[in-house]
Amino acid sequence: MNSDVDKGPITLSVVLWITLTIFLLVPEFWLAHTHPWYEPIVSIMINGYNYLAIVLSVLIISSYLGKKFRKGITKIIDTIFFIFVLAYSISQSFLWVNFYRHWDQFTMQLIHETTLRESSEFLSSYILTANFLLIICLYALAVVVCIYSDHKVRRISLPGQLWKRMGILLFILSVYSQIYFISGTLEENYNRAAGWPVKRTAIFNLRQSMLQMREYNDENVRCAQTLREYSYCDSIPDNAPDIVWIIGESYNRHHSSLYGYYLQTSPNMHKRMEEGMLYKFDDVIAPFNSTSHCLKYCMSMASTGDNISWYDTPLFPALFKGNGWNVVYYSNQFTVKDDLSQWDASMGFINHPMINGYLFTKRNHNSFDYDMQLVEDYIQHRSKIEEKDHNLIIFHLYGQHVKFYSRYPQKETVFHAIDIKSDFSEQQREIIAQYDNATLYNDFVIEKIIKLFEDKNAVIVYFADHGEEVYDFREQMGRTSLEIDESRAQQHQLDIPFFIIPTTKCIESHPDIPVRLGKALKVPFMTDDFPHLLLDLVGAKSPWLDVTKSPLNEHYVIKKRFIQNSSRVYERPIS
């Protein structure tokens, strides 16, 4: 046995015990916003006990190992545990203060599907904010107080077998109090926790989030099975126009001059509307404020309010591809490599090797700093990409994704903080100006794409996956949890631009299209029903087509728009 082993009683730092417990308990207050009033209080008390027991157990074990083997082991274990708890607590606080979120399945999936480029831009956008710096300062102060107090306060001794009995008993009680509620399936755990405050605890939510991520992967497998088993009994008219679907990113329509914004951020689209070639829909929203969730339902024949999920129906690009169409997915976010893997680049359901082949005939392999470069790359390879007719071309832009000033070349800067009508700080007004510059640049990119297809029998559809909040009515930038956030947040995080441009040749071949478009411009719509609108627009026949979901159809039914796949209904802001 090593000579530096101390055979005295187990000792414990009370300061470290209390500090780590508080660090673990802080995130619980972010979940304490539910009703009835007693549930948050009870859940915090439950977790307070759990964390006291867990921390005590770890400290006793580390101290015991130091006594039995080598003193340095205790310091190593305590340091690693301290860093882990500190990182967990800071990250939870950061997510809540900036986005009203915590570690849940949405956050995990977002990180899982985020590229290195997006991650670096995200961190650089929020890491120097006042909120984050305040969090760091408070935690730094707590760490300093802990270290100072630990040197001043004597460690307590646990003589004899007390440490063993206490550690084992507390650990068993703590684990047993949670294991019943987190040992089953996702649905079983929710059913067990129904009516119990435990469902508000961070431990329960973290476990459920992990199960939800596993369920997401199962959804991809089920989607692949649906595509594999579908009979493809659809039909699309031979004279149907080519379809160009442009997917925007993080586009809050209230920053578009096409929708009345005071800065000229959409001059090209506004000009086309004045010329009668662009049909602008006035009341279209996204079903979610995240890309992956939106695109699942934007491509699926299922809707968020249905009794079936997105993976239970074929994705509409597969219907076109199954009918012999050339389906191209050209993305500046989610490229595909030759060695396609399940989570390549991100957007797991699109890049899943069992799904990708059913959806697309051609995809790009490179992404670019700016969207215009993506379009130029398409032009360079266009002869090898397009067919003479029967093309479904999907452009997925980077749009106005944070970081805003990285979305456009700096020489294209037009707006500055002085141009922004706002009472916010100059720095915040500059960020708004950067977003507006990205919106203006996006307008030029869309115009470039439209011109590529002007001489063809084609229809161009543009809408964004979701919106983005940019200091619009409060000191908040980014997207939050709309299931708990105030209703005004929906306006900026879900309201998106939506317009359709039929070319001259398209109108000549299909004179009914502009008539039908003109009647639908004021109709409330949500993009989870986009496949039905598109199939109805080109005259396709499919057992999955529901004309009551197409605003272009006389049988369209206006319904409640359920957002975030929950029971919350979109609330139209009062003008």
C-alpha positions in Angstrom: 0.0 0.0 0.0 1.2 3.5 -0.8 2.9 5.4 2.0 0.8 8.5 1.5 -2.5 6.7 2.3 -4.1 8.2 5.4 -5.8 5.7 7.7 -7.8 8.2 9.6 -11.5 8.8 9.3 -13.3 9.9 6.1 -13.5 13.7 5.9 -15.9 15.7 3.9 -16.0 19.3 2.7 -19.3 20.8 3.7 -18.7 23.9 1.5 -18.1 21.7 -1.6 -21.2 19.6 -0.7 -23.5 22.6 -0.5 -22.0 24.5 -3.5 -22.4 21.6 -5.9 -25.9 20.9 -4.6 -26.8 24.6 -5.3 -25.3 24.4 -8.8 -27.4 21.3 -9.6 -30.5 22.9 -8.1 -30.3 26.2 -10.0 -31.7 24.8 -13.3 -34.7 23.4 -11.4 -35.9 27.0 -11.0 -36.0 27.3 -14.8 -38.6 24.5 -14.8 -40.6 26.1 -12.0 -43.2 27.8 -14.2 -46.0 25.3 -14.1 -49.4 25.0 -12.4 -50.8 24.2 -9.9 -48.7 26.4 -7.7 -47.4 23.7 -5.4 -45.8 21.5 -8.1 -42.8 23.7 -8.7 -42.2 23.9 -4.9 -42.5 20.2 -4.4 -40.3 19.3 -7.4 -37.6 21.7 -6.2 -37.7 20.1 -2.7 -37.5 16.6 -4.2 -34.5 17.6 -6.4 -32.9 19.4 -3.4 -32.9 16.1 -1.5 -31.8 14.1 -4.5 -28.9 16.4 -5.3 -27.8 16.6 -1.6 -27.7 12.8 -1.5 -26.0 12.4 -4.9 -23.3 14.9 -4.2 -22.7 13.5 -0.7 -22.4 10.0 -2.1 -19.8 11.1 -4.7 -17.8 13.0 -2.2 -17.8 10.1 0.3 -16.7 7.7 -2.4 -13.9 9.9 -3.6 -12.7 10.5 0.0 -12.8 6.8 0.7 -10.8 6.0 -2.4 -8.2 8.6 -1.4 -7.9 7.0 2.0 -7.7 3.5 0.7 -5.3 4.1 -2.3 -3.8 7.5 -2.8 -4.7 11.0 -1.5 -4.5 12.5 -5.0 -7.4 10.4 -6.2 -9.8 12.4 -4.0 -8.7 15.7 -5.5 -8.9 14.4 -9.1 -12.4 13.0 -8.6 -13.7 16.1 -6.8 -12.2 18.4 -9.5 -13.7 16.4 -12.4 -17.1 16.2 -10.6 -17.0 19.9 -9.9 -16.2 20.8 -13.5 -19.0 18.6 -14.7 -21.6 20.0 -12.4 -20.5 23.6 -13.1 -20.7 23.0 -16.9 -24.1 21.5 -16.6 -25.4 24.3 -14.5 -24.0 27.1 -16.6 -25.3 25.5 -19.8 -28.8 25.1 -18.4 -28.8 28.7 -17.2 -27.4 29.9 -20.6 -30.1 28.1 -22.5 -32.9 29.5 -20.3 -31.8 33.1 -20.2 -31.2 33.3 -23.9 -33.9 31.0 -25.3 -36.2 30.0 -22.5 -35.1 26.4 -23.1 -33.3 23.7 -21.1 -31.6 20.4 -22.0 -34.5 18.6 -23.7 -35.0 16.6 -26.9 -35.3 19.8 -29.0 -32.0 21.1 -27.8 -30.3 17.8 -28.2 -31.5 17.3 -31.7 -30.6 20.9 -32.6 -27.0 20.3 -31.4 -27.0 16.8 -33.1 -28.0 18.3 -36.4 -25.7 21.4 -36.2 -22.7 21.6 -38.4 -19.3 22.9 -37.1 -19.9 26.1 -39.1 -23.2 26.7 -37.4 -21.9 25.9 -34.0 -19.0 28.4 -34.2 -21.3 31.1 -35.5 -23.9 30.4 -32.8 -21.3 30.6 -30.0 -19.7 33.8 -31.3 -23.2 35.4 -31.5 -24.2 34.7 -28.0 -21.1 34.2 -26.0 -20.4 37.9 -25.6 -23.9 39.0 -24.8 -24.7 40.8 -21.6 -26.8 37.9 -20.4 -24.1 35.3 -20.8 -21.4 37.5 -19.3 -23.6 38.1 -16.3 -24.1 34.3 -15.9 -20.3 33.8 -16.1 -19.7 36.5 -13.5 -22.2 35.1 -11.1 -20.8 31.6 -11.4 -17.3 32.8 -11.2 -18.1 34.6 -8.0 -19.7 31.5 -6.6 -16.6 29.5 -7.4 -14.3 32.0 -5.7 -16.5 32.0 -2.6 -16.5 28.2 -2.6 -12.7 28.0 -2.9 -12.2 30.7 -0.2 -14.7 29.2 2.2 -13.4 25.7 1.7 -10.0 26.8 3.1 -11.7 28.6 6.1 -14.3 26.0 7.0 -13.1 22.8 8.7 -13.9 19.5 7.0 -16.3 17.2 8.9 -15.2 13.7 9.9 -17.2 10.6 9.4 -15.8 8.1 11.9 -16.2 4.4 11.9 -18.7 2.8 9.6 -21.0 6.0 9.5 -19.7 7.0 6.1 -20.5 3.6 4.6 -24.0 3.4 6.0 -24.8 7.0 5.2 -23.4 6.9 1.6 -25.2 3.6 0.7 -28.5 4.6 2.3 -28.7 8.1 0.8 -27.6 6.8 -2.6 -30.2 4.0 -2.6 -33.0 6.3 -1.5 -32.0 8.9 -4.0 -31.8 6.5 -7.0 -34.9 4.6 -6.0 -37.0 7.7 -5.7 -36.2 8.4 -9.4 -35.7 5.0 -11.0 -39.4 4.1 -11.0 -40.2 7.1 -13.1 -37.4 6.8 -15.6 -36.9 3.1 -16.1 -39.7 2.6 -18.7 -40.4 3.7 -22.2 -41.0 7.3 -23.1 -44.8 6.9 -22.8 -44.6 4.7 -19.8 -42.5 7.2 -17.9 -45.0 10.0 -18.7 -47.9 7.9 -17.6 -46.1 7.0 -14.3 -45.2 10.6 -13.6 -48.7 11.9 -14.4 -49.9 13.9 -11.4 -46.5 13.7 -9.7 -44.2 16.7 -9.3 -41.3 14.5 -10.4 -42.3 15.2 -14.0 -41.1 18.7 -13.5 -37.6 17.7 -12.4 -34.5 18.1 -14.5 -33.5 14.5 -14.0 -36.8 13.2 -15.4 -36.8 15.7 -18.3 -33.2 14.7 -19.2 -34.0 11.0 -19.2 -37.1 11.6 -21.3 -35.1 13.7 -23.8 -32.6 10.8 -24.2 -35.5 8.5 -24.9 -37.0 11.0 -27.3 -33.7 11.1 -29.3 -33.9 7.4 -29.6 -37.4 7.7 -30.8 -36.4 10.2 -33.5 -34.0 7.6 -34.9 -36.9 5.1 -34.9 -39.0 7.6 -36.8 -36.4 7.7 -39.5 -36.5 3.9 -39.8 -40.3 4.0 -40.0 -40.2 6.7 -42.6 -37.8 4.6 -44.7 -40.2 1.7 -44.4 -43.1 3.8 -45.5 -41.3 4.9 -48.6 -40.1 1.4 -49.3 -43.7 0.0 -49.1 -45.5 2.7 -51.0 -47.0 1.6 -54.3 -46.5 5.0 -56.1 -49.9 5.0 -57.6 -49.9 8.7 -58.2 -50.0 10.5 -61.5 -48.7 13.9 -62.6 -49.8 15.5 -65.9 -47.2 15.4 -68.7 -47.6 19.1 -69.2 -47.1 19.9 -65.5 -44.7 22.9 -65.1 -41.3 22.3 -63.6 -41.3 23.2 -59.9 -38.6 25.3 -58.2 -39.0 25.3 -54.5 -36.7 27.8 -52.7 -36.4 27.1 -48.9 -35.4 30.2 -47.0 -33.9 30.2 -43.5 -34.9 32.1 -40.4 -36.9 34.7 -42.4 -39.2 36.9 -40.3 -41.6 38.4 -42.8 -42.0 41.5 -40.7 -38.5 42.4 -41.8 -39.5 42.2 -45.5 -40.6 45.3 -47.4 -42.8 43.0 -49.4 -44.9 42.8 -46.2 -44.6 46.5 -45.3 -41.3 46.8 -43.5 -40.0 50.4 -43.6 -36.6 49.5 -45.0 -36.3 48.3 -48.6 -35.2 44.8 -47.9 -37.1 43.0 -50.7 -36.9 45.4 -53.7 -36.8 42.7 -56.4 -39.7 40.7 -55.1 -41.7 43.9 -54.5 -41.1 44.9 -58.1 -42.3 41.6 -59.4 -45.4 41.8 -57.3 -46.1 45.3 -58.7 -45.7 43.8 -62.2 -48.3 41.2 -61.4 -45.9 38.2 -61.6 -45.5 37.5 -57.9 -48.4 36.2 -55.8 -47.8 37.1 -52.1 -49.7 35.1 -49.5 -50.5 37.3 -46.5 -51.1 34.9 -43.6 -48.7 31.9 -43.7 -46.9 30.5 -40.7 -44.5 27.7 -40.0 -45.6 24.9 -37.7 -42.4 24.9 -35.7 -39.5 27.3 -35.1 -36.8 24.7 -36.0 -35.6 23.6 -39.4 -35.7 19.8 -39.0 -39.3 19.7 -37.6 -40.5 22.1 -40.2 -39.0 20.3 -43.2 -40.4 16.9 -41.9 -43.9 18.2 -42.2 -43.3 20.5 -45.2 -42.3 17.3 -47.1 -44.8 14.9 -45.5 -48.4 14.4 -46.6 -49.3 14.4 -42.9 -50.2 17.5 -41.0 -49.4 18.5 -37.5 -53.1 18.2 -36.4 -53.6 14.7 -37.9 -53.8 11.5 -36.1 -50.8 10.2 -38.0 -47.2 11.3 -37.9 -44.9 12.7 -40.6 -43.2 9.3 -41.1 -46.5 7.4 -41.7 -47.0 9.0 -45.1 -44.7 9.3 -48.1 -42.6 12.4 -48.4 -43.8 14.3 -51.5 -40.4 14.4 -53.3 -40.6 10.6 -53.4 -44.0 10.9 -55.2 -42.4 13.0 -57.9 -39.3 10.8 -58.2 -41.4 7.7 -58.3 -43.2 9.2 -61.3 -40.0 9.6 -63.2 -39.3 13.2 -62.2 -35.8 14.6 -61.8 -35.7 15.7 -58.1 -32.7 17.8 -57.2 -31.8 19.0 -53.7 -29.3 21.8 -53.8 -28.5 22.9 -50.3 -26.1 25.4 -48.7 -26.7 23.8 -45.3 -27.0 20.1 -45.7 -24.7 18.7 -48.3 -24.0 15.0 -48.8 -20.7 13.2 -49.0 -19.9 10.1 -51.0 -19.8 8.0 -47.8 -23.3 9.0 -46.7 -23.9 8.2 -43.1 -27.0 8.4 -41.0 -26.2 11.8 -39.5 -24.0 13.2 -42.3 -23.7 17.0 -42.0 -27.1 17.1 -40.2 -30.8 16.8 -41.0 -30.8 13.2 -40.2 -34.1 12.3 -41.9 -32.9 13.8 -45.2 -29.4 12.3 -45.1 -30.5 9.0 -43.7 -29.1 6.4 -46.1 -32.4 4.5 -46.1 -34.4 7.6 -47.0 -32.2 9.8 -49.2 -32.4 7.4 -52.2 -36.2 7.6 -52.3 -36.3 11.4 -52.4 -33.6 12.7 -54.7 -31.9 11.9 -58.0 -29.2 14.5 -57.6 -27.6 16.5 -54.7 -24.7 18.9 -54.3 -21.5 18.0 -52.4 -20.3 21.4 -51.4 -21.5 24.3 -49.3 -20.4 27.9 -49.6 -19.9 31.0 -47.6 -22.8 32.8 -49.3 -25.9 31.7 -51.0 -25.1 33.4 -54.3 -22.1 31.1 -54.6 -24.4 28.2 -54.3 -26.5 29.5 -57.2 -23.4 30.1 -59.3 -22.3 26.6 -58.6 -25.7 25.3 -59.8 -25.3 27.4 -63.0 -21.9 25.9 -63.6 -23.2 22.4 -63.4 -26.7 23.0 -64.7 -26.4 21.1 -67.9 -25.7 17.9 -65.9 -28.3 18.6 -63.3 -31.5 19.5 -65.1 -33.6 17.5 -67.6 -35.6 18.9 -70.4 -38.8 18.8 -68.4 -40.3 17.1 -65.3 -37.9 18.8 -62.9 -38.4 19.4 -59.2 -35.5 21.6 -58.1 -35.2 22.4 -54.4 -32.8 25.1 -53.3 -32.2 25.3 -49.6 -30.5 28.5 -48.7 -28.6 29.7 -45.6 -30.8 32.8 -45.7 -30.8 34.8 -42.5 -29.4 32.1 -40.2 -27.4 33.5 -37.3 -24.7 34.9 -37.6 -26.4 37.5 -39.7 -23.4 39.5 -40.9 -21.8 36.3 -42.1 -24.7 35.7 -44.5 -23.7 38.4 -47.0 -20.4 39.8 -48.3 -19.5 42.9 -46.3 -19.3 45.0 -49.5 -23.1 44.4 -49.8 -23.8 46.2 -46.6 -26.5 48.8 -47.0 -28.1 49.3 -43.6 -26.5 50.4 -40.4 -27.7 51.0 -36.8 -28.6 54.6 -37.6 -31.2 53.3 -40.1 -33.1 51.2 -37.5 -36.1 52.7 -35.8 -35.8 51.3 -32.3 -35.2 52.3 -28.7 -32.7 49.4 -28.2 -29.0 50.0 -27.8 -26.7 50.8 -30.7 -25.2 47.3 -30.6 -28.7 45.7 -30.8 -29.7 48.1 -33.6 -26.6 47.1 -35.5 -27.6 43.5 -35.2 -31.0 44.3 -36.5 -29.3 46.1 -39.4 -27.2 43.1 -40.1 -30.3 40.9 -40.2 -31.9 43.4 -42.7 -28.8 43.3 -44.8 -29.0 39.5 -44.9 -32.6 39.9 -45.9 -31.7 42.2 -48.7 -29.0 39.9 -49.9 -31.5 37.0 -49.8 -33.7 39.0 -52.1 -31.0 39.2 -54.7 -30.3 35.5 -54.4 -34.0 34.7 -55.0 -34.0 37.0 -58.0 -31.0 35.2 -59.4 -32.8 31.8 -59.1 -36.0 33.1 -60.6 -34.2 34.5 -63.7 -32.7 31.0 -64.3 -36.2 29.6 -65.0 -38.0 32.6 -66.5 -37.9 31.1 -70.0 -39.2 27.7 -69.0 -42.7 26.3 -68.2 -42.1 26.5 -64.4 -43.5 27.7 -61.2 -41.3 29.1 -58.4 -42.3 28.8 -54.8 -40.5 30.5 -52.0 -41.0 30.3 -48.2 -38.8 30.1 -45.2 -38.6 27.2 -42.8 -39.4 29.5 -39.9 -39.0 33.0 -38.7 -36.5 34.6 -36.3 -36.8 37.0 -33.4 -34.4 40.0 -33.7 -35.1 42.5 -31.0 -38.6 43.0 -32.5 -40.5 43.9 -29.3 -38.2 42.9 -26.5 -34.5 42.3 -25.8 -34.5 38.9 -27.3 -32.7 37.5 -30.3 -33.2 33.9 -31.6 -35.9 31.3 -31.1 -37.5 30.3 -27.8 -39.8 27.6 -26.6 -43.2 28.7 -28.0 -45.1 26.3 -25.8 -44.4 28.5 -22.8 -43.4 31.9 -24.3 -45.8 34.8 -24.8 -48.0 34.8 -27.8 -46.2 37.8 -29.4 -43.1 35.7 -29.9 -45.1 33.5 -32.4 -45.5 36.5 -34.6 -41.8 36.8 -35.3 -40.7 33.2 -34.9 -43.4 31.7 -37.0 -44.7 34.4 -39.5 -42.9 33.7 -42.8 -42.9 35.1 -46.3 -44.7 32.9 -48.8 -45.0 33.7 -52.5 -45.4 31.9 -55.8 -44.2 33.0 -59.2 -45.6 31.3 -62.3 -43.5 32.0 -65.4 -45.0 33.4 -68.6 -44.9 30.0 -70.3 -46.5 28.4 -67.3 -49.4 30.9 -67.4 -49.8 30.3 -71.1 -50.0 26.6 -70.6 -52.1 26.8 -67.3 -54.2 30.0 -67.4 -56.1 28.7 -64.4 -53.1 29.0 -62.1 -53.0 32.8 -61.7 -56.8 32.8 -61.1 -56.5 30.2 -58.3 -53.5 31.9 -56.8 -55.3 35.3 -56.7 -58.2 33.8 -54.7 -55.9 32.3 -52.1 -53.7 35.2 -51.1 -55.6 36.2 -48.0 -56.4 32.7 -46.7 -54.7 31.6 -43.4 -52.3 28.7 -44.1 -49.6 26.7 -42.4 -46.7 25.1 -44.3 -47.3 21.6 -42.9 -49.9 21.4 -45.7 -47.6 22.6 -48.4 -47.4 19.2 -50.2 -51.2 19.3 -50.8 -51.0 22.9 -52.2 -48.2 21.8 -54.5 -49.8 18.6 -55.8 -53.1 20.5 -56.3 -51.3 23.3 -58.1 -49.7 21.0 -60.8 -52.9 18.9 -61.2 -51.4 15.7 -59.6 -53.6 12.8 -58.6 -52.7 10.9 -55.4 -54.5 8.9 -52.8 -52.6 11.1 -50.3 -53.8 14.4 -51.7 -56.4 16.1 -49.5 -57.9 19.1 -51.4 -59.3 20.5 -48.1 -55.7 21.3 -47.2 -54.9 23.2 -50.3 -55.8 27.0 -50.2 -55.9 26.9 -54.0 -58.9 24.6 -54.0 -62.5 25.6 -53.6 -62.9 22.8 -51.0 -60.2 24.3 -48.7 -61.2 24.2 -45.1 -59.7 26.9 -42.7 -58.8 25.2 -39.5 -57.0 25.9 -36.3 -53.2 26.0 -36.7 -51.6 23.9 -33.9 -48.0 24.9 -33.4 -45.0 22.9 -32.1 -47.1 19.7 -32.5 -48.9 20.6 -29.3 -52.3 21.7 -28.3 -51.3 25.4 -28.5 -53.0 27.2 -31.3 -51.4 30.1 -33.2 -52.7 33.4 -32.0 -52.9 36.0 -34.8 -51.5 39.3 -33.4 -53.8 42.3 -33.3 -52.8 44.9 -35.9 
